[in-house]
Amino acid sequence: MNITITKLGHCCLKIKIDGVTFLTDPGNYTIEAQEQVTDIDAVVITHEHTDHFHIDSLKKILLRNPKAQVITNKSAGSFLDDEGISYICIEDADSMLLNGVEIYGHGSKHAPIYKDYEQVQNVGYMFGRKVFYPGDELHVPRKAPVDILAFPVGAPWCTIGDSVQYVLDVKPRVAFPVHDGNLIRHGITNRLPALEFPKAGIEFRVLELGKETEF
């Protein structure tokens, strides 16, 4: 299976698997980069928070990629309904094939920030039974081992210790950090993963922004 990933920033990833290209969570941290992307088959939105879902930017992405489908959950989908944008609803345990590549939904709620404050619906997605992107939740997939994991490192709902333990629980072959657009310095959150992951046989990578990386 041929897999490349380009990190545009924060949680916006261009994931290409066997010729099928997904764009994840085009939010308000990555507007300039994501609005230039072409040849997208699907835009995948985990939840409705604006750092993951910027509606005006999404409209421009769809103008550049008129054949692209939008995949999300019912809660985020309600905002698309208001704009007259069609979408495919994939939630926990739902799946579909897009040009032969499976996308599978995992989980249902945003990680708690404080009690139920802004605990909106969140669905993580597995792409091609290889790449898992959880959105804003430390969800351990129950379906198929994870080969490549995009794990969050900077959020009000998790510490770097939580993030490291999450990766150790999932046990991917390779892990790389996302949800880091609000960090002033990234080296601090890279230090502990670089130390701990190799002990568990997990390769830690830091993706260079805008550069296509093969896996």
Secondary structure, 3 states (H helix, E strand, C coil): CCEEEEEEECCEEEEEECCEEEEECCCCCCHHHHCCCCCCCEEECCCCCCCCCCHHHHHHHHHHCCCCEEEECHHHHHHHHHHCCCCEECCCCCEEEECCEEEEEECCECCCCCCCCCCCECCEEEECCCEEECCCCCCCCCCCCCCEEEEECCECCECHHHHHHHHHHHCCCEEEEECCCCCCCCHHHHHHHHHHCHHHCCEECCCCCCCEEEC
